[in-house]
Amino acid sequence: MTEVAPPLDLAPRADAVPADAIQPDAVRETQVDGPAGVDTRLDTRLDTRLDIRDVERFLFREARLADEFDLDAWEALWTDDGVYWVPAAGDDPDTQMSVIFDNRSRIGLRVRQLKTGKRHSQIPRSRMRRVVSNVEIMGAEDNGDTIVEANFVLVESRVRGREIWAGRYTYRLRPVGGQLRMSYKKVDLVDRDHDLPNMSFLI
């Protein structure tokens, strides 16, 4: 049974700025109390109409579904034009190697393959838990998708031993039918320039 998230409250907030009004370099300076002689102005990138709490709930739920191998519910979080990318040596997936570079069709294929239970490296299946933190709303795309970044640390335990995976997530989130969906997920691994263990799970 596919898990259904509660609907988003997308009513405009009093302090919100429409996504189409955001400029990439738009910041506001906020004065906070601090020691005398110390510059305490904070440069804060303007927020989009998505509430950070809704964003965090979505990211935490996506992480839990991946950790618990709830593949159907995880796949349902994607938009029809979704892209799932884990770079390897460079930042151009068209000319440089990637660990994963899936369009929406290949995301579905990846999920179906995992559901067969026939991937040798996942027999028995890895036990995983990840921590997602430092969630930030970075701005908006021209099509209105909200750009979100977050750090993560994932512990994977399998028969061969334990692996620690860490890095930075970049998402593009979009409200669809009253629910948040991701149209893009990039996983920038800390160790991507080194030889990586086999990754046969959803990171």
N, C-alpha and C positions, 0 to 999 in steps of 0.2 A: 504494500500500500504506500503510495507516494505521499510524503509529508507535505502539508500545505502551510505556508507561513501566513501570519495575520496580515490583513491589508495595510498598506501604507497610508499614513495621514499626509496627503500631498497638498493640503491647503496651504497657501502662501503664509509664511511666518512674517511677523511684523518687522523683523530685522533681516529678512532675506533679500538677496539681490538676484534678479532674474539671471539665468545662465547666459542669455544672449547679451547681457550688459557687462560681462566680465572681460577684462583685457588681460592678456598673459602676464603683463608686468604690473597689474594693478595691485597696490598694497595700501593699507592704512596704518598709520603709526598710533600706537596706544601707549600712553604714559602710565607707568606703574610706579608705586612707591619703592624707593631703594636708597642706599647709602648716599650721602652727599658727595658730589663730584663724579658719580657713576652714571653713565648714559643708560637709562632704563627704558628707552623707547623700544617697543616690539613691532617688528614688521610682520603683519598678519595678512596673508593672502585672503582676498575677499571670498566669502562663502557662496555656495550655490544654494538653490532652493531645497536641496535635500538636507535633512537634519542629520548631523553627525551620528546621532544615536541610532537612526535607522540604518545608516551605512555600517556602523559597527555591528549591529545585529545581523545584517546580511553576511558580512565577512566571517563572523564567528560561526554562523550556521553553515556556511559553505565549507569551512574548515572541519566542522564536526561531521558533516555528511561524508566528506572525503575520508576522514580518519576511520569512520565506522563502516565504510564500504557500502553506503546507501547510494548505489550508483544511479538508480532511476531518479531519485530525488535530486542528486547532484546534477545530472544532465538537464533536469527541468529548470535549473537556474539560468540556463543560457538563452540568449536571443537567437533568432534564426540565422543571423549573420555573424555568429560568435567566432572568435579566434583565440586559440590557446597556444601560448608560445613560451618555450623554455630555451633561451639562447645558450650556445656553447662558446665558441671562440670569438664571436663578433656580434654586432648589432644590426646586421642586414640579413634577414632570413632568406632573401632571394639569392644571395651570392656567398653566404657563409654558413657554416654548419650549425644546426640546431639540435638540441636533444629532443625537443618536441616542437612541431610547427603544424598545428591542426586547424583546418577550417571547420565549419559546423558539421559537415558530413563526416569528417574524420574523427571528430569528437564522439559522435554517435558510434562509429566503428570501434573506437578505442574502448568505449563502455561495453559494447557487446562482447568484445574479446575478453575483457576482464571478467564478465559475468559467466563465461564458459567454465572458469576454474581450471583451465588447461595450461595456463602459463607456468612453466616449470619453476621459475624464480619465485612464484607466489604459491607454492605448495610446500608446507601450509602457508596460508596468507600471513603477510606481515601484520604485526600489531603496531599501531601508530597513534601518536598524539602530537599535536602542534600547538604552539602558542602564537597568536597573532597580536601585534602591539604597534604602538606609534602610528595609529591610523590618522591619516591627513587627507582632507579634501584639497586637491591641488588646482582645480579649475574646471573648465568645461571644453568639450570639443565643439566644432561648428554645428554639429547636428544635435547638440544639447546633451549628449552623454556626459556624465560627471566623471572626472578623473580622480581616482583615489589611490593612494599608496600606503603600504604598511610593511613593517618588518615581520619576519616569522622565524621560528626555530622549530624543527620537527625531529622527533626521535622515532626511528624505525627499528623495531626488533624483529628479527627473523632467525631461522635456523643457523645461518652462517655467522650471526653475531649482531651487533648493534651499529647503526649508522646515525650520524647527526647531520641533518641538512639545515642550512640557514640561508637567508637572503632577503630580498625585497620584492614584494608583490606590487604590480601596477594593474589596476582594474579600470574599466570603463563601465559605469553602471547606468541603467536606463529603466525608468518606470514603464511597465507594460501591464495593462489591465489591472492597475492598482497594486502590482507587486514589483519589487526590484528584480531586475535581471542583469546579468553581465554580458556585455557584447565583446569583451576583450579581457584576457588575463595573461600577464607576462610574469614569469618567475625568474628573477635575476639572481642566480645562485652565487654565493660568496666564493665557492670553489670551482666556478665554471671553467677557469683557465687550466685546471688540473684534470687528471684522469678521474672520471666519476664512476662510482659503482653502478650496477644495473638498476635503472629506475623503472619498475614495472607497477607503478601505483599512481594515484592522482596526487600531485604535489601542489 
